[in-house]
Structures are given as C-alpha cells and as structure tokens.
C-alpha cells in the first residue's frame, strides 16, 4: 500500500525550501517575460516593482539556506 503522506512533507525542510525557491525563481522569470512582452501594460510599474522585490527576497532566502552537500 502506498503512503498517503504528500511528497513535500516527507522531504527535509532544506530540500523543501530549495524546491520552493526554485519554483518561485521560475515564476519570477515568467512574470518578467510577460512584462517584457507588454502584457498587463496598465500594471507594468507595479508588476516590475513586485518582480524586483521577489528577486531580492529569493536572493536573501538562497543566502540563508545551508549550502548543498
């Protein structure tokens, strides 16, 4: 019988954090691409500010996590 525990709860916290940071980096790249293509032009300045803040947050999070072994 298979475990009913979701995969994200079975990984160590450091691994889960790394996966989350990676996913958020991908989301940030997608957002930046959409901004560059001219989507949501009425929100461009706000979205660009959000993208910059997200980038700073992700850099700090990556610096705080333990180095991969």
C-alpha positions as CSV (number, residue, x, y, z in Angstrom):
1,X,0.0,0.0,0.0
2,X,1.3,3.4,-0.9
3,X,1.9,6.1,1.7
4,X,-0.8,8.9,1.8
5,X,1.7,11.4,3.0
6,X,2.2,14.2,0.4
7,X,5.8,14.2,-1.0
8,X,6.5,17.7,0.2
9,X,6.1,16.7,3.8
10,X,8.4,13.7,3.5
11,X,11.4,15.8,2.3
12,X,13.8,17.5,4.7
13,X,13.0,21.2,5.3
14,X,16.1,22.3,3.5
15,X,15.1,20.3,0.4
16,X,11.6,21.7,0.5
17,X,12.9,25.2,0.8
18,X,15.3,24.7,-2.1
19,X,12.4,23.4,-4.2
20,X,10.2,26.4,-3.2
21,X,12.9,28.9,-4.1
22,X,13.5,27.2,-7.4
23,X,9.7,27.3,-8.2
24,X,9.5,30.9,-7.2
25,X,12.5,31.7,-9.4
26,X,10.7,30.1,-12.4
27,X,7.6,32.1,-11.6
28,X,9.6,35.3,-11.4
29,X,11.2,34.6,-14.7
30,X,7.8,34.0,-16.3
31,X,6.5,37.3,-14.8
32,X,9.4,39.2,-16.1
33,X,8.9,37.7,-19.6
34,X,5.3,38.7,-19.6
35,X,6.1,42.2,-18.5
36,X,8.8,42.4,-21.3
37,X,6.2,41.2,-23.8
38,X,3.9,44.1,-22.9
39,X,1.2,42.1,-21.0
40,X,-0.8,44.0,-18.4
41,X,0.7,47.3,-19.5
42,X,-1.6,49.2,-17.1
43,X,0.1,47.4,-14.2
44,X,3.6,47.4,-15.6
45,X,5.2,49.6,-13.0
46,X,3.6,47.7,-10.1
47,X,4.5,44.3,-11.6
48,X,8.1,45.4,-12.2
49,X,8.4,46.5,-8.6
50,X,6.9,43.2,-7.5
51,X,9.4,41.3,-9.6
52,X,12.3,43.2,-8.2
53,X,11.2,42.6,-4.6
54,X,10.6,39.0,-5.3
55,X,14.1,38.7,-6.7
56,X,15.6,40.3,-3.7
57,X,13.6,38.1,-1.4
58,X,14.8,35.0,-3.3
59,X,18.4,36.0,-3.2
60,X,18.2,36.5,0.6
61,X,16.5,33.2,1.1
62,X,19.1,31.4,-1.0
63,X,21.9,33.0,1.0
64,X,20.2,32.0,4.3
65,X,19.8,28.3,3.5
66,X,22.6,25.9,4.3
67,X,24.9,25.0,1.4
68,X,24.1,21.9,-0.5
69,X,26.2,19.0,0.4
